[in-house]
């Protein structure tokens, strides 16, 4: 079964994303609210795809360490954030969905 990591610090958005992923592709969802939780899922085993919020709760917290890790392992991912315009140039070609989004936009980027 496909495993999809969702890194999102806003609980209601995270739950909507989780429901959409499960309904759209029947994947096993690994839901993380912090970088530490996301790293734990990455340490547990293979992740096939990820949805990453850029800015996370707390001053200066971002999902960029997770994006870097996924990139180094050639794991596809998508940024889902209102801060996609603040990403480093190295992530210009990574798909993104800008918040606020329609669920159909999220479905369109899923594997």
Beta strands, then each sheet from edge to edge (+ up, - down):
strand 1: 3-7
strand 2: 28-32
strand 3: 49-52
strand 4: 76-81
strand 5: 96-98
sheet 1: 2+ 1+ 3+ 4+ 5+
end
